[in-house]
Amino acid sequence: MTTTSLQIEINSLPLNLGQEVADFVEFLKTKHPNKPNLKSREFGYAKGKIKLSDDFDEPLEMFADYI
C-alpha cells in the first residue's frame, strides 16, 4: 500500500476512527522506536592527519607577562 492510498483510506474514515488510527500510529511508534544505525569507528582512522608543531607545549610570547 502506497502512502497516497493509505492517506486516501484514512481520510475516508469517520472522524472518530481517524483518532483511533492516530492512536494506533503512536502505539506503533512506541513499540518500534527508530534506532539510528551507528557505524563503529575504526581505531586509528585519523592517524597521521593531525600535525602538532614541535613547540606546541612551549608558553606563548603574548602571555609572558602573566607567567
PQR file with spaces between the fields and no chain letter, atoms N, CA, C, O and H, PARSE charges and radii, in Angstrom:
ATOM       1  N    MET     1       0.859   -1.171    0.000 -0.4000 1.5000
ATOM       2  CA   MET     1       0.000    0.000    0.000 -0.0000 2.0000
ATOM       3  C    MET     1       0.903    1.231    0.000  0.5500 1.7000
ATOM       4  O    MET     1       1.811    1.352    0.822 -0.5500 1.4000
ATOM       5  N    THR     2       0.643    2.115   -0.911 -0.4000 1.5000
ATOM       6  CA   THR     2       1.451    3.326   -1.005 -0.0000 2.0000
ATOM       7  C    THR     2       0.991    4.348    0.027  0.5500 1.7000
ATOM       8  O    THR     2      -0.087    4.224    0.609 -0.5500 1.4000
ATOM       9  H    THR     2      -0.095    2.017   -1.578  0.4000 1.0000
ATOM      10  N    THR     3       1.809    5.337    0.238 -0.4000 1.5000
ATOM      11  CA   THR     3       1.480    6.398    1.194 -0.0000 2.0000
ATOM      12  C    THR     3       0.227    7.151    0.757  0.5500 1.7000
ATOM      13  O    THR     3      -0.607    7.522    1.582 -0.5500 1.4000
ATOM      14  H    THR     3       2.684    5.438   -0.235  0.4000 1.0000
ATOM      15  N    THR     4       0.107    7.369   -0.542 -0.4000 1.5000
ATOM      16  CA   THR     4      -1.059    8.096   -1.054 -0.0000 2.0000
ATOM      17  C    THR     4      -2.340    7.307   -0.835  0.5500 1.7000
ATOM      18  O    THR     4      -3.342    7.858   -0.380 -0.5500 1.4000
ATOM      19  H    THR     4       0.785    7.067   -1.213  0.4000 1.0000
ATOM      20  N    SER     5      -2.311    6.021   -1.157 -0.4000 1.5000
ATOM      21  CA   SER     5      -3.516    5.215   -0.965 -0.0000 2.0000
ATOM      22  C    SER     5      -3.852    5.072    0.508  0.5500 1.7000
ATOM      23  O    SER     5      -5.027    5.021    0.872 -0.5500 1.4000
ATOM      24  H    SER     5      -1.497    5.574   -1.527  0.4000 1.0000
ATOM      25  N    LEU     6      -2.850    5.009    1.350 -0.4000 1.5000
ATOM      26  CA   LEU     6      -3.092    4.953    2.789 -0.0000 2.0000
ATOM      27  C    LEU     6      -3.732    6.247    3.272  0.5500 1.7000
ATOM      28  O    LEU     6      -4.648    6.217    4.094 -0.5500 1.4000
ATOM      29  H    LEU     6      -1.896    5.051    1.054  0.4000 1.0000
ATOM      30  N    GLN     7      -3.260    7.371    2.775 -0.4000 1.5000
ATOM      31  CA   GLN     7      -3.837    8.667    3.137 -0.0000 2.0000
ATOM      32  C    GLN     7      -5.290    8.764    2.679  0.5500 1.7000
ATOM      33  O    GLN     7      -6.130    9.297    3.405 -0.5500 1.4000
ATOM      34  H    GLN     7      -2.516    7.395    2.108  0.4000 1.0000
ATOM      35  N    ILE     8      -5.593    8.260    1.495 -0.4000 1.5000
ATOM      36  CA   ILE     8      -6.969    8.283    0.990 -0.0000 2.0000
ATOM      37  C    ILE     8      -7.871    7.436    1.880  0.5500 1.7000
ATOM      38  O    ILE     8      -8.989    7.840    2.200 -0.5500 1.4000
ATOM      39  H    ILE     8      -4.911    7.827    0.906  0.4000 1.0000
ATOM      40  N    GLU     9      -7.390    6.269    2.277 -0.4000 1.5000
ATOM      41  CA   GLU     9      -8.181    5.395    3.146 -0.0000 2.0000
ATOM      42  C    GLU     9      -8.424    6.036    4.511  0.5500 1.7000
ATOM      43  O    GLU     9      -9.527    5.949    5.051 -0.5500 1.4000
ATOM      44  H    GLU     9      -6.482    5.941    2.017  0.4000 1.0000
ATOM      45  N    ILE    10      -7.416    6.668    5.060 -0.4000 1.5000
ATOM      46  CA   ILE    10      -7.569    7.327    6.363 -0.0000 2.0000
ATOM      47  C    ILE    10      -8.548    8.487    6.258  0.5500 1.7000
ATOM      48  O    ILE    10      -9.373    8.684    7.150 -0.5500 1.4000
ATOM      49  H    ILE    10      -6.520    6.739    4.621  0.4000 1.0000
ATOM      50  N    ASN    11      -8.467    9.247    5.188 -0.4000 1.5000
ATOM      51  CA   ASN    11      -9.377   10.382    5.003 -0.0000 2.0000
ATOM      52  C    ASN    11     -10.822    9.945    4.801  0.5500 1.7000
ATOM      53  O    ASN    11     -11.741   10.713    5.086 -0.5500 1.4000
ATOM      54  H    ASN    11      -7.796    9.087    4.463  0.4000 1.0000
ATOM      55  N    SER    12     -11.039    8.720    4.312 -0.4000 1.5000
ATOM      56  CA   SER    12     -12.404    8.248    4.087 -0.0000 2.0000
ATOM      57  C    SER    12     -13.060    7.723    5.364  0.5500 1.7000
ATOM      58  O    SER    12     -14.262    7.458    5.377 -0.5500 1.4000
ATOM      59  H    SER    12     -10.292    8.096    4.081  0.4000 1.0000
ATOM      60  N    LEU    13     -12.287    7.572    6.429 -0.4000 1.5000
ATOM      61  CA   LEU    13     -12.842    7.077    7.697 -0.0000 2.0000
ATOM      62  C    LEU    13     -13.641    8.165    8.404  0.5500 1.7000
ATOM      63  O    LEU    13     -13.390    9.355    8.212 -0.5500 1.4000
ATOM      64  H    LEU    13     -11.311    7.787    6.419  0.4000 1.0000
ATOM      65  N    PRO    14     -14.612    7.747    9.227 -0.5600 1.5000
ATOM      66  CA   PRO    14     -15.291    8.729   10.084  0.2800 2.0000
ATOM      67  C    PRO    14     -14.284    9.359   11.042  0.5500 1.7000
ATOM      68  O    PRO    14     -13.234    8.775   11.314 -0.5500 1.4000
ATOM      69  N    LEU    15     -14.597   10.538   11.551 -0.4000 1.5000
ATOM      70  CA   LEU    15     -13.668   11.310   12.369 -0.0000 2.0000
ATOM      71  C    LEU    15     -13.200   10.539   13.602  0.5500 1.7000
ATOM      72  O    LEU    15     -12.018   10.585   13.942 -0.5500 1.4000
ATOM      73  H    LEU    15     -15.449   11.012   11.330  0.4000 1.0000
ATOM      74  N    ASN    16     -14.117    9.827   14.282 -0.4000 1.5000
ATOM      75  CA   ASN    16     -13.718    9.098   15.489 -0.0000 2.0000
ATOM      76  C    ASN    16     -12.757    7.952   15.162  0.5500 1.7000
ATOM      77  O    ASN    16     -11.886    7.635   15.972 -0.5500 1.4000
ATOM      78  H    ASN    16     -15.077    9.790   14.005  0.4000 1.0000
ATOM      79  N    LEU    17     -12.901    7.325   13.991 -0.4000 1.5000
ATOM      80  CA   LEU    17     -11.967    6.262   13.606 -0.0000 2.0000
ATOM      81  C    LEU    17     -10.620    6.847   13.194  0.5500 1.7000
ATOM      82  O    LEU    17      -9.586    6.197   13.342 -0.5500 1.4000
ATOM      83  H    LEU    17     -13.608    7.582   13.333  0.4000 1.0000
ATOM      84  N    GLY    18     -10.633    8.047   12.688 -0.4000 1.5000
ATOM      85  CA   GLY    18      -9.375    8.724   12.372 -0.0000 2.0000
ATOM      86  C    GLY    18      -8.541    8.923   13.622  0.5500 1.7000
ATOM      87  O    GLY    18      -7.316    8.808   13.583 -0.5500 1.4000
ATOM      88  H    GLY    18     -11.474    8.575   12.568  0.4000 1.0000
ATOM      89  N    GLN    19      -9.203    9.223   14.737 -0.4000 1.5000
ATOM      90  CA   GLN    19      -8.493    9.371   16.012 -0.0000 2.0000
ATOM      91  C    GLN    19      -7.918    8.031   16.458  0.5500 1.7000
ATOM      92  O    GLN    19      -6.822    7.981   17.016 -0.5500 1.4000
ATOM      93  H    GLN    19     -10.199    9.316   14.769  0.4000 1.0000
ATOM      94  N    GLU    20      -8.656    6.941   16.214 -0.4000 1.5000
ATOM      95  CA   GLU    20      -8.135    5.615   16.555 -0.0000 2.0000
ATOM      96  C    GLU    20      -6.897    5.291   15.725  0.5500 1.7000
ATOM      97  O    GLU    20      -5.948    4.687   16.223 -0.5500 1.4000
ATOM      98  H    GLU    20      -9.546    6.982   15.760  0.4000 1.0000
ATOM      99  N    VAL    21      -6.913    5.693   14.468 -0.4000 1.5000
ATOM     100  CA   VAL    21      -5.738    5.483   13.609 -0.0000 2.0000
ATOM     101  C    VAL    21      -4.550    6.258   14.170  0.5500 1.7000
ATOM     102  O    VAL    21      -3.436    5.737   14.221 -0.5500 1.4000
ATOM     103  H    VAL    21      -7.685    6.184   14.063  0.4000 1.0000
ATOM     104  N    ALA    22      -4.783    7.494   14.587 -0.4000 1.5000
ATOM     105  CA   ALA    22      -3.703    8.306   15.160 -0.0000 2.0000
ATOM     106  C    ALA    22      -3.167    7.665   16.433  0.5500 1.7000
ATOM     107  O    ALA    22      -1.958    7.643   16.659 -0.5500 1.4000
ATOM     108  H    ALA    22      -5.688    7.917   14.546  0.4000 1.0000
ATOM     109  N    ASP    23      -4.067    7.141   17.267 -0.4000 1.5000
ATOM     110  CA   ASP    23      -3.634    6.458   18.489 -0.0000 2.0000
ATOM     111  C    ASP    23      -2.817    5.214   18.156  0.5500 1.7000
ATOM     112  O    ASP    23      -1.817    4.929   18.814 -0.5500 1.4000
ATOM     113  H    ASP    23      -5.050    7.159   17.083  0.4000 1.0000
ATOM     114  N    PHE    24      -3.243    4.477   17.134 -0.4000 1.5000
ATOM     115  CA   PHE    24      -2.526    3.267   16.742 -0.0000 2.0000
ATOM     116  C    PHE    24      -1.134    3.602   16.206  0.5500 1.7000
ATOM     117  O    PHE    24      -0.171    2.881   16.466 -0.5500 1.4000
ATOM     118  H    PHE    24      -4.056    4.708   16.600  0.4000 1.0000
ATOM     119  N    VAL    25      -1.037    4.691   15.466 -0.4000 1.5000
ATOM     120  CA   VAL    25       0.271    5.122   14.952 -0.0000 2.0000
ATOM     121  C    VAL    25       1.199    5.450   16.116  0.5500 1.7000
ATOM     122  O    VAL    25       2.367    5.064   16.099 -0.5500 1.4000
ATOM     123  H    VAL    25      -1.819    5.277   15.255  0.4000 1.0000
ATOM     124  N    GLU    26       0.699    6.155   17.122 -0.4000 1.5000
ATOM     125  CA   GLU    26       1.512    6.468   18.308 -0.0000 2.0000
ATOM     126  C    GLU    26       1.933    5.190   19.022  0.5500 1.7000
ATOM     127  O    GLU    26       3.065    5.086   19.495 -0.5500 1.4000
ATOM     128  H    GLU    26      -0.250    6.469   17.135  0.4000 1.0000
ATOM     129  N    PHE    27       1.021    4.210   19.104 -0.4000 1.5000
ATOM     130  CA   PHE    27       1.342    2.925   19.720 -0.0000 2.0000
ATOM     131  C    PHE    27       2.474    2.233   18.964  0.5500 1.7000
ATOM     132  O    PHE    27       3.409    1.712   19.572 -0.5500 1.4000
ATOM     133  H    PHE    27       0.101    4.295   18.720  0.4000 1.0000
ATOM     134  N    LEU    28       2.383    2.232   17.636 -0.4000 1.5000
ATOM     135  CA   LEU    28       3.428    1.594   16.830 -0.0000 2.0000
ATOM     136  C    LEU    28       4.772    2.293   16.993  0.5500 1.7000
ATOM     137  O    LEU    28       5.817    1.641   17.006 -0.5500 1.4000
ATOM     138  H    LEU    28       1.623    2.655   17.142  0.4000 1.0000
ATOM     139  N    LYS    29       4.749    3.613   17.117 -0.4000 1.5000
ATOM     140  CA   LYS    29       5.999    4.360   17.311 -0.0000 2.0000
ATOM     141  C    LYS    29       6.670    3.985   18.621  0.5500 1.7000
ATOM     142  O    LYS    29       7.894    3.866   18.675 -0.5500 1.4000
ATOM     143  H    LYS    29       3.900    4.143   17.107  0.4000 1.0000
ATOM     144  N    THR    30       5.887    3.798   19.678 -0.4000 1.5000
ATOM     145  CA   THR    30       6.481    3.425   20.964 -0.0000 2.0000
ATOM     146  C    THR    30       6.899    1.966   20.972  0.5500 1.7000
ATOM     147  O    THR    30       7.863    1.603   21.647 -0.5500 1.4000
ATOM     148  H    THR    30       4.892    3.895   19.633  0.4000 1.0000
ATOM     149  N    LYS    31       6.190    1.126   20.235 -0.4000 1.5000
ATOM     150  CA   LYS    31       6.518   -0.301   20.185 -0.0000 2.0000
ATOM     151  C    LYS    31       7.800   -0.549   19.394  0.5500 1.7000
ATOM     152  O    LYS    31       8.597   -1.417   19.750 -0.5500 1.4000
ATOM     153  H    LYS    31       5.407    1.420   19.687  0.4000 1.0000
ATOM     154  N    HIS    32       7.993    0.207   18.332 -0.4000 1.5000
ATOM     155  CA   HIS    32       9.161    0.043   17.457 -0.0000 2.0000
ATOM     156  C    HIS    32       9.861    1.385   17.282  0.5500 1.7000
ATOM     157  O    HIS    32       9.710    2.027   16.243 -0.5500 1.4000
ATOM     158  H    HIS    32       7.346    0.913   18.042  0.4000 1.0000
ATOM     159  N    PRO    33      10.629    1.821   18.289 -0.5600 1.5000
ATOM     160  CA   PRO    33      11.296    3.127   18.161  0.2800 2.0000
ATOM     161  C    PRO    33      12.386    3.077   17.087  0.5500 1.7000
ATOM     162  O    PRO    33      13.017    2.044   16.864 -0.5500 1.4000
ATOM     163  N    ASN    34      12.586    4.215   16.433 -0.4000 1.5000
ATOM     164  CA   ASN    34      13.645    4.324   15.421 -0.0000 2.0000
ATOM     165  C    ASN    34      14.992    4.382   16.116  0.5500 1.7000
ATOM     166  O    ASN    34      15.225    5.229   16.979 -0.5500 1.4000
ATOM     167  H    ASN    34      12.073    5.054   16.614  0.4000 1.0000
ATOM     168  N    LYS    35      15.866    3.482   15.737 -0.4000 1.5000
ATOM     169  CA   LYS    35      17.221    3.481   16.275 -0.0000 2.0000
ATOM     170  C    LYS    35      18.173    3.813   15.132  0.5500 1.7000
ATOM     171  O    LYS    35      18.199    3.113   14.119 -0.5500 1.4000
ATOM     172  H    LYS    35      15.676    2.794   15.036  0.4000 1.0000
ATOM     173  N    PRO    36      18.946    4.865   15.291 -0.5600 1.5000
ATOM     174  CA   PRO    36      19.886    5.203   14.214  0.2800 2.0000
ATOM     175  C    PRO    36      20.963    4.132   14.089  0.5500 1.7000
ATOM     176  O    PRO    36      21.446    3.596   15.086 -0.5500 1.4000
ATOM     177  N    ASN    37      21.324    3.834   12.862 -0.4000 1.5000
ATOM     178  CA   ASN    37      22.381    2.858   12.610 -0.0000 2.0000
ATOM     179  C    ASN    37      23.726    3.545   12.772  0.5500 1.7000
ATOM     180  O    ASN    37      24.136    4.333   11.920 -0.5500 1.4000
ATOM     181  H    ASN    37      20.932    4.270   12.051  0.4000 1.0000
ATOM     182  N    LEU    38      24.405    3.246   13.858 -0.4000 1.5000
ATOM     183  CA   LEU    38      25.701    3.854   14.121 -0.0000 2.0000
ATOM     184  C    LEU    38      26.799    2.904   13.661  0.5500 1.7000
ATOM     185  O    LEU    38      26.837    1.736   14.051 -0.5500 1.4000
ATOM     186  H    LEU    38      24.072    2.606   14.550  0.4000 1.0000
ATOM     187  N    LYS    39      27.674    3.416   12.840 -0.4000 1.5000
ATOM     188  CA   LYS    39      28.806    2.611   12.409 -0.0000 2.0000
ATOM     189  C    LYS    39      29.891    2.701   13.473  0.5500 1.7000
ATOM     190  O    LYS    39      30.135    3.769   14.035 -0.5500 1.4000
ATOM     191  H    LYS    39      27.644    4.365   12.524  0.4000 1.0000
ATOM     192  N    SER    40      30.533    1.582   13.741 -0.4000 1.5000
ATOM     193  CA   SER    40      31.644    1.628   14.681 -0.0000 2.0000
ATOM     194  C    SER    40      32.848    2.257   13.978  0.5500 1.7000
ATOM     195  O    SER    40      33.099    2.017   12.797 -0.5500 1.4000
ATOM     196  H    SER    40      30.334    0.715   13.284  0.4000 1.0000
ATOM     197  N    ARG    41      33.567    3.050   14.724 -0.4000 1.5000
ATOM     198  CA   ARG    41      34.716    3.747   14.145 -0.0000 2.0000
ATOM     199  C    ARG    41      35.950    2.854   14.205  0.5500 1.7000
ATOM     200  O    ARG    41      36.170    2.123   15.170 -0.5500 1.4000
ATOM     201  H    ARG    41      33.363    3.245   15.683  0.4000 1.0000
ATOM     202  N    GLU    42      36.721    2.935   13.176 -0.4000 1.5000
ATOM     203  CA   GLU    42      37.943    2.155   13.096 -0.0000 2.0000
ATOM     204  C    GLU    42      39.031    2.844   13.909  0.5500 1.7000
ATOM     205  O    GLU    42      39.245    4.048   13.761 -0.5500 1.4000
ATOM     206  H    GLU    42      36.542    3.529   12.392  0.4000 1.0000
ATOM     207  N    PHE    43      39.719    2.098   14.763 -0.4000 1.5000
ATOM     208  CA   PHE    43      40.785    2.655   15.581 -0.0000 2.0000
ATOM     209  C    PHE    43      41.915    3.135   14.678  0.5500 1.7000
ATOM     210  O    PHE    43      42.338    2.426   13.765 -0.5500 1.4000
ATOM     211  H    PHE    43      39.545    1.121   14.883  0.4000 1.0000
ATOM     212  N    GLY    44      42.397    4.340   14.944 -0.4000 1.5000
ATOM     213  CA   GLY    44      43.495    4.909   14.177 -0.0000 2.0000
ATOM     214  C    GLY    44      43.063    5.512   12.853  0.5500 1.7000
ATOM     215  O    GLY    44      43.893    5.716   11.967 -0.5500 1.4000
ATOM     216  H    GLY    44      42.054    4.916   15.686  0.4000 1.0000
ATOM     217  N    TYR    45      41.797    5.797   12.705 -0.4000 1.5000
ATOM     218  CA   TYR    45      41.248    6.325   11.452 -0.0000 2.0000
ATOM     219  C    TYR    45      41.950    7.612   11.004  0.5500 1.7000
ATOM     220  O    TYR    45      42.232    7.779    9.818 -0.5500 1.4000
ATOM     221  H    TYR    45      41.123    5.631   13.424  0.4000 1.0000
ATOM     222  N    ALA    46      42.233    8.519   11.941 -0.4000 1.5000
ATOM     223  CA   ALA    46      42.816    9.817   11.585 -0.0000 2.0000
ATOM     224  C    ALA    46      44.317    9.875   11.844  0.5500 1.7000
ATOM     225  O    ALA    46      44.899   10.960   11.857 -0.5500 1.4000
ATOM     226  H    ALA    46      42.004    8.383   12.905  0.4000 1.0000
ATOM     227  N    LYS    47      44.939    8.742   12.047 -0.4000 1.5000
ATOM     228  CA   LYS    47      46.373    8.734   12.335 -0.0000 2.0000
ATOM     229  C    LYS    47      47.150    9.357   11.177  0.5500 1.7000
ATOM     230  O    LYS    47      46.962    8.998   10.014 -0.5500 1.4000
ATOM     231  H    LYS    47      44.466    7.861   12.036  0.4000 1.0000
ATOM     232  N    GLY    48      48.023   10.296   11.525 -0.4000 1.5000
ATOM     233  CA   GLY    48      48.854   10.964   10.538 -0.0000 2.0000
ATOM     234  C    GLY    48      48.192   12.158    9.868  0.5500 1.7000
ATOM     235  O    GLY    48      48.823   12.827    9.050 -0.5500 1.4000
ATOM     236  H    GLY    48      48.176   10.587   12.470  0.4000 1.0000
ATOM     237  N    LYS    49      46.942   12.439   10.192 -0.4000 1.5000
ATOM     238  CA   LYS    49      46.241   13.561    9.565 -0.0000 2.0000
ATOM     239  C    LYS    49      46.349   14.840   10.378  0.5500 1.7000
ATOM     240  O    LYS    49      46.093   15.925    9.855 -0.5500 1.4000
ATOM     241  H    LYS    49      46.429   11.896   10.856  0.4000 1.0000
ATOM     242  N    ILE    50      46.721   14.732   11.644 -0.4000 1.5000
ATOM     243  CA   ILE    50      46.841   15.905   12.502 -0.0000 2.0000
ATOM     244  C    ILE    50      48.298   16.056   12.896  0.5500 1.7000
ATOM     245  O    ILE    50      48.913   15.114   13.396 -0.5500 1.4000
ATOM     246  H    ILE    50      46.929   13.851   12.068  0.4000 1.0000
ATOM     247  N    LYS    51      48.847   17.229   12.673 -0.4000 1.5000
ATOM     248  CA   LYS    51      50.247   17.503   13.000 -0.0000 2.0000
ATOM     249  C    LYS    51      50.311   18.600   14.055  0.5500 1.7000
ATOM     250  O    LYS    51      49.619   19.612   13.943 -0.5500 1.4000
ATOM     251  H    LYS    51      48.347   17.994   12.267  0.4000 1.0000
ATOM     252  N    LEU    52      51.131   18.407   15.070 -0.4000 1.5000
ATOM     253  CA   LEU    52      51.386   19.417   16.094 -0.0000 2.0000
ATOM     254  C    LEU    52      52.809   19.922   15.913  0.5500 1.7000
ATOM     255  O    LEU    52      53.716   19.148   15.608 -0.5500 1.4000
ATOM     256  H    LEU    52      51.693   17.585   15.162  0.4000 1.0000
ATOM     257  N    SER    53      52.996   21.201   16.098 -0.4000 1.5000
ATOM     258  CA   SER    53      54.338   21.758   15.961 -0.0000 2.0000
ATOM     259  C    SER    53      55.206   21.279   17.126  0.5500 1.7000
ATOM     260  O    SER    53      54.692   20.890   18.175 -0.5500 1.4000
ATOM     261  H    SER    53      52.259   21.830   16.346  0.4000 1.0000
ATOM     262  N    ASP    54      56.514   21.312   16.932 -0.4000 1.5000
ATOM     263  CA   ASP    54      57.442   20.834   17.957 -0.0000 2.0000
ATOM     264  C    ASP    54      57.379   21.682   19.220  0.5500 1.7000
ATOM     265  O    ASP    54      57.633   21.172   20.311 -0.5500 1.4000
ATOM     266  H    ASP    54      56.932   21.628   16.080  0.4000 1.0000
ATOM     267  N    ASP    55      57.047   22.962   19.098 -0.4000 1.5000
ATOM     268  CA   ASP    55      56.997   23.837   20.271 -0.0000 2.0000
ATOM     269  C    ASP    55      55.561   24.012   20.795  0.5500 1.7000
ATOM     270  O    ASP    55      55.239   25.041   21.388 -0.5500 1.4000
ATOM     271  H    ASP    55      56.841   23.376   18.212  0.4000 1.0000
ATOM     272  N    PHE    56      54.727   23.037   20.581 -0.4000 1.5000
ATOM     273  CA   PHE    56      53.321   23.133   20.982 -0.0000 2.0000
ATOM     274  C    PHE    56      53.164   23.383   22.480  0.5500 1.7000
ATOM     275  O    PHE    56      52.308   24.167   22.890 -0.5500 1.4000
ATOM     276  H    PHE    56      54.989   22.201   20.099  0.4000 1.0000
ATOM     277  N    ASP    57      53.980   22.726   23.296 -0.4000 1.5000
ATOM     278  CA   ASP    57      53.862   22.849   24.752 -0.0000 2.0000
ATOM     279  C    ASP    57      54.592   24.062   25.322  0.5500 1.7000
ATOM     280  O    ASP    57      54.499   24.317   26.523 -0.5500 1.4000
ATOM     281  H    ASP    57      54.676   22.090   22.963  0.4000 1.0000
ATOM     282  N    GLU    58      55.298   24.797   24.512 -0.4000 1.5000
ATOM     283  CA   GLU    58      56.024   25.976   24.984 -0.0000 2.0000
ATOM     284  C    GLU    58      55.044   27.118   25.256  0.5500 1.7000
ATOM     285  O    GLU    58      54.022   27.231   24.578 -0.5500 1.4000
ATOM     286  H    GLU    58      55.374   24.590   23.537  0.4000 1.0000
ATOM     287  N    PRO    59      55.352   27.974   26.254 -0.5600 1.5000
ATOM     288  CA   PRO    59      54.453   29.107   26.535  0.2800 2.0000
ATOM     289  C    PRO    59      54.433   30.101   25.373  0.5500 1.7000
ATOM     290  O    PRO    59      55.433   30.281   24.678 -0.5500 1.4000
ATOM     291  N    LEU    60      53.305   30.726   25.178 -0.4000 1.5000
ATOM     292  CA   LEU    60      53.164   31.722   24.115 -0.0000 2.0000
ATOM     293  C    LEU    60      53.779   33.040   24.552  0.5500 1.7000
ATOM     294  O    LEU    60      53.702   33.406   25.725 -0.5500 1.4000
ATOM     295  H    LEU    60      52.493   30.579   25.742  0.4000 1.0000
ATOM     296  N    GLU    61      54.385   33.750   23.620 -0.4000 1.5000
ATOM     297  CA   GLU    61      55.036   35.025   23.928 -0.0000 2.0000
ATOM     298  C    GLU    61      54.041   36.057   24.445  0.5500 1.7000
ATOM     299  O    GLU    61      54.387   36.863   25.309 -0.5500 1.4000
ATOM     300  H    GLU    61      54.447   33.452   22.667  0.4000 1.0000
ATOM     301  N    MET    62      52.840   36.049   23.944 -0.4000 1.5000
ATOM     302  CA   MET    62      51.863   37.056   24.341 -0.0000 2.0000
ATOM     303  C    MET    62      51.419   36.903   25.799  0.5500 1.7000
ATOM     304  O    MET    62      50.830   37.825   26.363 -0.5500 1.4000
ATOM     305  H    MET    62      52.560   35.394   23.241  0.4000 1.0000
ATOM     306  N    PHE    63      51.694   35.747   26.414 -0.4000 1.5000
ATOM     307  CA   PHE    63      51.332   35.544   27.817 -0.0000 2.0000
ATOM     308  C    PHE    63      52.547   35.592   28.741  0.5500 1.7000
ATOM     309  O    PHE    63      52.442   35.220   29.909 -0.5500 1.4000
ATOM     310  H    PHE    63      52.172   34.998   25.956  0.4000 1.0000
ATOM     311  N    ALA    64      53.694   36.042   28.241 -0.4000 1.5000
ATOM     312  CA   ALA    64      54.925   36.074   29.030 -0.0000 2.0000
ATOM     313  C    ALA    64      54.776   36.947   30.274  0.5500 1.7000
ATOM     314  O    ALA    64      55.385   36.645   31.300 -0.5500 1.4000
ATOM     315  H    ALA    64      53.780   36.344   27.292  0.4000 1.0000
ATOM     316  N    ASP    65      53.986   38.017   30.215 -0.4000 1.5000
ATOM     317  CA   ASP    65      53.798   38.903   31.369 -0.0000 2.0000
ATOM     318  C    ASP    65      53.005   38.233   32.488  0.5500 1.7000
ATOM     319  O    ASP    65      53.098   38.654   33.641 -0.5500 1.4000
ATOM     320  H    ASP    65      53.491   38.262   29.381  0.4000 1.0000
ATOM     321  N    TYR    66      52.244   37.221   32.176 -0.4000 1.5000
ATOM     322  CA   TYR    66      51.371   36.579   33.162 -0.0000 2.0000
ATOM     323  C    TYR    66      51.972   35.313   33.766  0.5500 1.7000
ATOM     324  O    TYR    66      51.405   34.737   34.694 -0.5500 1.4000
ATOM     325  H    TYR    66      52.169   36.879   31.240  0.4000 1.0000
ATOM     326  N    ILE    67      53.099   34.886   33.252 -0.4000 1.5000
ATOM     327  CA   ILE    67      53.689   33.630   33.736 -0.0000 2.0000
ATOM     328  C    ILE    67      54.717   33.906   34.804  0.5500 1.7000
ATOM     329  O    ILE    67      55.322   32.975   35.334 -0.5500 1.4000
ATOM     330  H    ILE    67      53.560   35.353   32.498  0.4000 1.0000
